[in-house]
Structures are given as structure tokens and as C-alpha cells.
């Protein structure tokens, strides 16, 4: 993909010599949506996605979880040194109704037969981020407002933006 075709644009701030990622209104990787004290997140491992796509599949194992604390700390706490790759966090949705949203998503996916039975835990589903975004839009499209990027790319590396409560 050419950089001009990407939904991600890069702006360079001449004074601070920093690049910031900005995104359009469509759901995209590493986005944070909504506002609230808790969060629902979706992550997966790139190897499973690549394997599915190579086999002409449209879905792969995705973890859909919730947390009442900082979602990045929660997700990082689930990373094992036994795995050869890091996870890809597709999105985080901040909301005051994370438990209800997570239970609703899990219930719909279970009814569709998408829960992965042999996975560690009960939060792994054979799905993809687009399918989950469509479900969330159906449940409450307002949850996907206020998209912002959790990271900035600087000349010194990647910086995680600490204040997710304010819109960028």
C-alpha cells in the first residue's frame, strides 16, 4: 500500500520535530473510542491472521476482554514470555458499561458458534475486528465516537499518550 492510500496520515511538527499519527473516522488499528471509566478491547496475534488469510479465511482467533483499570496495563499483563510474538491491539472502547458491552458481544458470538472452545479462558472467538465493529455499531454506534490514537511516533521512538480522557 502506498502511503498516500493509507487511512493513517503523518504530520511533522517542525518546532518539536515530532510526528503524530492522525486517523480518519473509520475504525482503524490501535484506536481508542468512547469515554468512560472502564474499557472493552480486542487483540489478536498476527500469525493467526496471516494463516487465516493465506487459507482464504476471513476470521482468526481474537480476544475480546474488558477491564476497569488502564487497558494497556491489563493487556500487557496478559502477555507471556512463552509466546514468540506480541499481540496486535486493534481497538479499545472506553465506556462506563464495559461489563454489559463485553457480555453482549460474548453472547452474540457464542450464539453464532464463534467461541473457541479449546482456548485458554473463555474470551477467545473466531472472528475479526470488522465483524466486532459492526456488532458494536448495531448495539450503540455512539460507542465508536471520539476516535483517537493512543500513540505518537517521534524521532526518539514511539510515545504512548498518557491522557486518554481528552479528545485529540
Long-range contacts (C-beta under 8 A, 24 or more apart in sequence): 10-153, 17-154, 17-155, 18-152, 18-153, 18-154, 18-155, 19-152, 19-153, 19-154, 19-155, 20-149, 20-152, 20-153, 21-149, 21-151, 21-152, 21-153, 22-149, 22-168, 23-147, 23-149, 25-147, 27-91, 27-129, 27-130, 27-133, 27-144, 27-147, 28-147, 29-88, 29-89, 29-90, 29-91, 29-129, 30-89, 30-90, 30-91, 30-149, 30-150, 30-151, 31-90, 31-91, 31-92, 31-147, 31-148, 31-149, 31-150, 32-91, 32-92, 32-93, 32-94, 32-147, 32-148, 32-149, 32-150, 32-164, 33-91, 33-92, 33-93, 33-94, 33-143, 33-144, 33-145, 33-146, 33-147, 34-93, 34-94, 34-95, 34-142, 34-143, 34-144, 34-145, 34-146, 35-94, 35-95, 35-146, 35-165, 36-94, 36-95, 36-96, 36-97, 36-98, 37-68, 37-94, 37-96, 38-66, 38-67, 38-68, 38-94, 38-95, 38-96, 38-97, 38-98, 38-99, 39-66, 39-67, 39-71, 39-92, 39-93, 39-94, 39-95, 39-98, 40-64, 40-65, 40-66, 40-92, 40-93, 40-95, 40-98, 40-101, 40-102, 40-105, 41-65, 41-66, 41-67, 41-71, 41-74, 41-75, 41-89, 41-91, 41-92, 41-93, 42-89, 42-90, 42-91, 42-129, 42-132, 43-75, 43-87, 43-88, 43-89, 43-90, 44-87, 44-88, 44-90, 44-129, 45-83, 45-85, 45-87, 45-88, 46-85, 46-88, 47-85, 49-88, 49-128, 58-128, 59-114, 59-126, 59-127, 59-128, 59-131, 60-126, 60-127, 60-128, 61-116, 61-119, 61-124, 61-125, 61-126, 62-90, 62-124, 62-125, 62-126, 62-127, 62-128, 62-129, 62-132, 63-87, 63-121, 63-123, 63-124, 63-125, 64-102, 64-105, 64-106, 64-109, 64-123, 64-125, 64-127, 64-132, 65-102, 65-123, 66-98, 66-99, 66-101, 66-102, 67-98, 68-98, 72-150, 72-160, 90-129, 91-129, 91-133, 92-150, 93-136, 93-143, 93-144, 94-164, 95-143, 101-136, 101-139, 101-143, 104-139, 105-132, 105-135, 105-136, 105-139, 108-135
